[in-house]
Amino acid sequence: MPEAYCFKCRTKRTIRNATATRLKNGRPATQGVCPVCGTKVFRIGKG
């Protein structure tokens, strides 16, 4: 399960509804939603 840092909860959380994306420079990224507070979370790498 991919994890990302949630700035609202101030801890690492597993990403819910994770989708793999690519940045403009071609690097992989993962974005989704924090399962606790519902804030958007984003992680560069491990796409």
C-alpha positions in Angstrom: 0.0 0.0 0.0 1.5 3.4 -1.0 2.0 5.9 1.9 2.2 9.7 1.8 2.6 12.4 4.5 -0.7 14.1 5.4 0.0 17.7 6.3 -3.4 18.1 8.1 -2.9 15.0 10.3 0.9 15.5 10.5 1.7 11.8 10.0 2.2 9.2 7.3 -1.0 7.6 6.0 -1.9 5.0 3.4 -3.2 6.6 0.3 -6.9 5.9 -0.5 -8.0 6.0 -4.1 -4.4 6.1 -5.2 -3.7 6.9 -8.9 -0.4 6.8 -10.6 0.5 10.0 -12.5 3.6 11.5 -14.2 5.0 14.9 -13.6 6.0 17.3 -16.4 9.6 16.1 -16.2 8.6 12.4 -16.5 9.0 11.4 -12.9 6.4 9.0 -11.5 4.1 10.2 -8.7 1.1 8.9 -6.7 -1.9 11.0 -5.6 -5.0 10.2 -3.6 -6.9 11.0 -0.4 -6.1 10.7 3.3 -8.4 8.0 4.7 -8.8 9.8 8.0 -9.4 13.5 7.2 -10.1 13.4 3.4 -7.2 15.8 2.5 -5.5 15.4 -0.9 -2.1 13.7 -0.5 0.7 13.5 -3.1 3.9 11.5 -3.2 6.7 11.8 -5.8 8.3 8.6 -6.8 7.1 5.0 -6.4 4.6 5.4 -9.2 
